[in-house]
Amino acid sequence: MRYFKKPVAQPAQAGTGIIIAGLCVAYTNINTNLTPSEMASQVAIPTGVALALSVWFDSRKGLQNLFRVDIVCLISLYYLTLVEFLFPQDHFDALLTSEQTAQGLYVTLMGIGGIALGRHINFLKPEPKLWSYLGNLPDKVLFRLFIISALLGYLYMLMSVDFNVFKIYDAWLGPRFAVPWGRGRLGDWRALLSELKLFAYVIPPLAGIIWNRRQSFRSWQIVLVMVIFAITLFDGFAGGTRNVLGSYFAAFLGGYFLTLKRPNLFNLAIPTAILGYAMMFATRHMLGFRNMGIRRYLETGAYAVEQAKESFAVDYNLNAISIIVDAFPQKFDFLGFELLYVFATKPIPRALWPGKPEGLSISIEEVTGAAGWTVSTTYIGEAYMTGGVIAVILMSISIGMLASWWTRTAAFYNTGYGVVINALGFFTGALSMRSIAFFTTSILPILALIFFAKVMPFFLGIKGSRHQYPSG
């Protein structure tokens, strides 16, 4: 059987060369005689310029050449580690010494460079196989899939409030850890149902695809899709986890971009600018209200205080990275494969595996001295805990390779259903930059959609046929 193959989006070698050159300039700019925030700023500027120029070189092959997971990974990693240092960060100077900051910056640059180089390693074959080929699933399946995903994604949330939607709204306005649908640290039988929330990840890319193909759907269907999509975005916003909201945006843009028939500067720049501004707005406020809740955030005037701040901060992930680099292996032994093992088993509910590992023998919070809150260190900090600089380089190259492979599989997806699966890779790429643990959970919706199409097509309201799929 022959497959229709679309043009493959791939990075320009000149663009990658510019990234490496920019990282070298940033490396030479590191000066321990400066304050930590000044050092980070001297790195953030050339790195950001290099990434922007790289994207421009990629766009010279056509705007569709920008629809790649590796670009999402690079931009997400830059956003999580360096973008805040384009603005004054005087508070950061009290957190680290200049020597610690230099070590964190060195490792961060290696991570960015590893992804940039790894995306050119293409020995993984993207050709469709029996398990992943999706056949000619009609677009009418998309709306049914959207409704099924919404019902499953919000089932546990509705059950936890006895299907009272007003209680959901009230909980959204309160502290994020006080919501009725929250799960315990070790989980229980309810965790089985809470895992269905993963289907909500399918909503953003489907919304982007259905919007582009709105001529195939009725008006009421389009309105319903946009309303549910807006609810999903507000759910992500109210949850206070900025990387989840950013990943929703990335998944929506992935589905939207991959199904554009005639991409141009207008239909690419407008949605990107709108969601980019929304992410900047969310980043400024979500950290402020996630512990007190949106209601108190507005009532106490904390909103106005945050709005008046001239600076812009994300999460100071560079702080955690620098502390980890300083602590391993001087104070703690490298964790080796323990971290990967714990994160790989994370999606398995404890109700099915009571003996599942409860966590790392040395937690990130223990290393960084955090008490009473969780600490994000991006995959770079986690990889360094595993095996130092070598682990960071290997992990970064592997991420670049996987991102490139996933992008190239889009050449074989000719239906909206296939594009949904491919667009979820944008979501996974963005989330994985924050933590390796998110990779193991965010791929579950992808596997579920493949399973439905291959094994349970009746679940989607279509008649399955063994002739629908290739034999090899």
Residue pairs with C-beta under 8 A, 6 or more apart in sequence:
1 470
1 471
3 127
3 128
3 412
3 470
4 412
4 414
5 411
5 412
6 410
6 411
6 412
6 414
7 62
7 64
7 411
8 126
8 407
8 408
8 410
8 411
9 64
9 65
9 66
9 67
9 68
9 407
9 408
9 410
10 61
10 65
10 68
10 404
10 407
10 408
11 54
11 58
11 68
11 70
11 116
11 119
11 120
11 404
12 54
12 57
12 58
12 60
12 61
13 120
14 57
15 53
15 54
15 55
15 56
15 57
15 58
16 54
16 116
16 117
16 119
16 120
18 50
18 53
18 54
18 57
19 50
19 51
19 54
19 74
19 112
19 113
19 116
20 113
20 116
20 117
21 50
22 46
22 47
22 49
22 50
22 51
22 53
23 46
23 47
23 50
23 109
23 112
23 113
25 46
25 50
26 42
26 43
26 44
26 46
26 47
26 50
26 105
26 109
27 43
27 106
27 109
29 39
29 42
29 43
29 46
30 39
30 42
30 43
30 102
30 105
30 106
31 39
31 42
32 39
32 98
32 99
32 102
33 98
34 42
34 98
35 93
35 98
36 92
36 93
36 95
36 96
36 97
36 98
36 100
36 101
37 85
37 88
37 89
37 90
37 92
37 93
39 98
39 101
39 102
39 105
40 82
40 85
40 89
40 92
40 101
40 105
40 318
41 85
41 86
41 89
43 82
43 85
43 105
43 108
43 109
44 82
44 83
44 85
44 86
45 86
47 78
47 82
47 109
47 112
48 78
48 82
48 83
48 86
51 74
51 75
51 78
54 116
55 66
55 71
58 65
58 66
58 68
58 71
59 65
59 66
63 263
63 264
63 265
63 268
64 257
64 260
64 263
66 257
66 268
67 254
67 257
67 258
67 407
67 410
68 403
68 404
68 407
69 403
69 404
69 406
69 407
69 425
69 426
69 428
69 429
70 115
70 116
70 119
70 400
70 403
70 404
70 407
70 429
72 250
72 254
72 403
72 426
72 429
72 430
73 115
73 399
73 400
73 403
73 429
73 430
73 432
73 433
74 112
74 115
74 116
76 243
76 246
76 250
76 429
76 430
76 433
76 434
77 111
77 112
77 115
77 378
77 380
77 433
78 112
79 246
79 314
80 243
80 314
80 315
80 317
80 376
80 378
80 433
80 434
81 108
81 317
81 318
81 321
81 378
81 380
82 108
82 318
83 314
84 312
84 313
84 314
84 316
85 92
85 318
86 312
87 310
87 311
87 312
87 313
88 310
88 311
89 311
89 313
90 311
92 316
92 318
92 319
95 316
95 319
96 104
96 319
96 322
96 323
100 322
100 323
100 325
100 326
101 318
101 322
103 322
103 325
103 326
104 318
104 319
104 321
104 322
104 323
104 325
105 318
105 322
106 325
107 321
107 325
107 380
107 384
107 389
107 392
108 318
108 321
108 380
110 389
110 392
110 393
110 396
111 378
111 379
111 380
111 383
111 392
111 395
111 396
112 396
113 396
114 392
114 393
114 394
114 395
114 396
114 397
114 399
114 400
115 396
115 397
115 399
115 400
115 403
116 400
117 397
117 400
118 396
118 397
118 398
118 399
118 400
118 401
118 403
118 404
119 400
119 401
119 403
119 404
120 400
120 404
121 397
121 400
121 401
121 404
122 401
122 404
122 405
122 408
124 401
124 402
124 404
124 405
126 405
126 408
126 409
126 411
126 412
127 412
128 409
128 412
128 470
130 469
130 470
130 471
130 472
131 450
131 454
132 409
132 450
133 412
133 469
133 470
134 413
134 415
134 417
134 418
134 421
134 450
134 453
135 415
135 453
135 468
135 469
136 414
136 415
136 468
137 415
137 416
137 417
137 418
137 453
137 460
137 462
138 415
138 462
139 213
139 216
139 415
139 416
140 216
141 416
141 417
141 460
141 461
141 462
142 206
142 209
142 210
142 213
142 416
142 417
142 420
143 210
143 217
143 221
143 225
144 460
144 461
145 202
145 206
145 417
145 420
145 449
145 460
146 202
146 203
146 206
146 207
146 210
146 225
146 228
148 199
148 459
148 460
149 199
149 200
149 202
149 203
149 206
150 199
150 200
150 203
150 228
152 196
152 199
153 196
153 197
153 198
153 199
153 200
153 201
153 202
153 203
153 232
154 197
154 200
155 193
155 196
156 181
156 190
156 193
156 194
156 196
156 197
157 168
157 181
157 197
158 165
158 168
159 193
160 180
160 181
161 167
161 168
161 171
161 180
161 181
167 180
171 178
171 179
171 180
171 181
172 179
172 234
172 235
172 238
172 294
173 238
173 293
173 294
173 295
174 293
174 294
174 295
175 290
175 291
175 292
175 293
176 238
176 239
176 240
176 241
176 290
176 291
176 293
177 291
178 293
181 194
183 190
183 191
183 194
185 358
186 350
186 358
187 349
187 350
187 351
188 350
188 351
189 349
189 351
191 349
191 350
191 351
192 349
192 351
192 352
195 347
195 349
195 444
198 441
198 442
198 444
198 445
198 448
199 445
199 448
200 232
200 235
201 247
201 251
201 424
201 427
201 442
201 445
202 420
202 424
202 445
202 449
203 228
203 229
203 232
204 229
204 232
204 233
204 248
204 249
204 251
204 252
204 255
204 427
205 251
205 252
205 254
205 255
205 419
205 420
205 423
205 424
205 426
205 427
206 225
206 255
206 420
207 225
207 226
207 228
207 229
207 252
207 255
208 251
208 252
208 253
208 254
208 255
208 256
208 257
208 259
208 423
209 255
209 256
209 258
209 259
209 416
209 419
209 420
209 423
210 217
210 221
210 222
210 225
210 416
211 222
211 225
211 226
211 256
212 255
212 256
212 259
212 260
212 261
213 259
213 416
214 222
217 225
229 252
232 248
233 245
233 248
236 244
236 245
236 248
237 245
237 282
237 286
238 294
239 245
239 290
240 286
240 287
240 289
240 290
240 291
241 286
241 290
242 279
242 282
242 283
242 286
242 287
242 314
242 315
243 376
243 430
243 431
243 433
243 434
243 438
244 431
245 279
245 282
245 286
246 279
246 282
246 430
247 427
247 430
247 431
247 442
248 427
249 275
249 278
249 279
250 426
250 427
250 429
250 430
251 423
251 424
251 426
251 427
251 430
252 275
253 271
253 272
253 275
253 426
254 422
254 423
254 424
254 425
254 426
254 427
255 419
255 420
255 423
256 271
257 263
257 268
258 410
258 419
258 422
258 423
259 416
259 419
260 267
260 268
280 312
283 312
283 313
283 314
284 306
284 307
284 309
284 312
285 297
285 303
285 306
285 307
287 313
287 315
288 297
288 302
288 303
288 306
289 296
289 297
289 302
289 303
292 300
292 302
296 302
297 303
315 376
317 376
317 377
317 378
317 381
319 368
320 364
320 368
320 375
320 376
320 377
320 381
321 377
321 378
321 380
321 381
321 384
323 367
323 368
323 369
324 364
324 367
324 368
324 377
324 381
324 384
324 385
325 381
325 384
327 367
328 334
328 367
328 384
328 385
328 388
329 388
331 367
332 362
332 367
332 385
334 385
334 386
334 387
334 388
334 391
335 360
335 361
335 362
335 385
335 386
336 386
336 387
337 386
338 360
338 361
339 360
339 382
339 385
339 386
339 436
340 386
340 436
341 357
342 357
342 359
342 360
343 382
343 435
343 436
343 437
343 439
343 440
344 440
345 353
345 356
345 357
346 437
346 440
346 441
347 440
347 441
347 444
348 356
350 356
362 385
364 370
364 375
364 377
364 381
364 382
364 385
365 371
365 373
365 374
365 375
367 385
368 375
368 377
376 434
376 435
377 435
378 433
378 434
378 435
379 395
379 399
379 432
379 433
379 434
379 435
379 436
380 392
380 396
382 435
382 436
383 391
383 392
383 394
383 395
383 396
383 436
384 391
384 392
386 395
387 394
395 436
399 432
403 425
403 429
406 422
406 425
406 429
407 425
409 422
410 419
410 422
412 418
413 419
413 421
413 422
417 449
417 453
420 449
421 446
421 449
421 450
424 442
424 445
424 446
424 449
425 446
427 442
428 438
428 439
428 442
428 443
428 446
431 438
431 439
431 442
432 438
432 439
432 442
452 459
452 460
453 460
454 469
456 464
457 463
457 464
457 468
458 464
